[in-house]
Amino acid sequence: MAQWYYSDYERNRHGPVSAADLAMLHANGQLAGDTLVWREGLAQWQPWHSMIDEVVAATPAAPAPARASFATAAADAPEDAFSSPYTMAEPRSPYAPPRAPVQRVEDVYLDGQVVYAGFWKRVAAYLIDSVIIGVIAMVVGAAIGGLMGAAFGLGGGLDNGGALAIQGVVQLVSLVLTACYYGWFYASVQQATPGKMAIGIKVVRGDGEGCGFWRGFARYFAMILSGLVLGIGFLMAAFTARKQCLHDMICDTVVVDKWAFTAYPDQQREELGTLAVVVLVLGGLLFVGLIMLVAGLAAMAGAGR
């Protein structure tokens, strides 16, 4: 009888277990559709939803035992333990924390519909990320400015040249940190920054593969190019076939619904969503408020002359 292995939500491997044990976990709602499973004979780990028929249909119904006893891989198991899991497993209590990580295989499904993120979804995600990046940059800038200001003070005082040097360092560090922010999140499992995750979109390659850190890092600087000429590079998303901005075309990326290129394309949505609408409204009100403030200050300055 085939012995099975499966991963938990932390990508730790469990097993070996019998097909009956897997069927019981499935019946109890403990195996999600995207949980990875493996048995001898499979070339790689497979999502549970693709193996359900093989396991559940072949397993006769039986009363569930009080508690199944499972095994997990030993802590010193080599990285390729999945290729010969029987020699690497040791019995452990299912209540003990699993120890051996499973490398997740991200499948890209190309046979489903792809919903590309429109201009306003991207704007809403950008506004959320701008707030997060702004807070981070403010904290980092204050720390750098304080340290460098103290250093200049010990060296005889802070003149105009020292102030410009502090400003330059703060701007450079903020620029690199922002690029790292985008690169790191685009290379994550979610393939999205917190703003894009909140809106329900992600950034992938044109063929659905992951973006990767360095491509995401470079994409930020390409995004600066999109805004240089009156923001035309951003507006391109409104009329290009795959709703790509200039920086997407430069870096071979597309912004799509979070369920695109997955086994669940039917869960994609075209509409903005409540959160996106709220963010856009708040952003619009803030923009109008800033314009009115600037106009009021200009009027006051003109009246004082």
MOKAHU-V413202 format. One record per run of one state. SS is the DSSP state (A for helix, B for strand, O for the rest). FROM is the first residue (numbers start at 1). TO is the last residue. If there is no record, write none. Layout:
# MOKAHU-V413202
SS:FROM:TO  SS:FROM:TO
This chain:
# MOKAHU-V413202
O:1:3  B:4:7  O:8:11  B:12:17  O:18:18  A:19:27  O:28:35  B:36:39  O:40:45  B:46:47  A:48:50  O:51:51  A:52:56  O:57:70  B:71:73  O:74:80  A:81:87  O:88:88  B:89:91  O:92:100  B:101:101  O:102:115  B:116:116  O:117:118  A:119:154  O:155:159  A:160:186  O:187:193  A:194:199  O:200:200  B:201:205  O:206:209  B:210:210  O:211:212  A:213:226  O:227:231  A:232:238  O:239:245  A:246:251  O:252:252  B:253:257  O:258:264  A:265:267  O:268:273  A:274:303  O:304:305
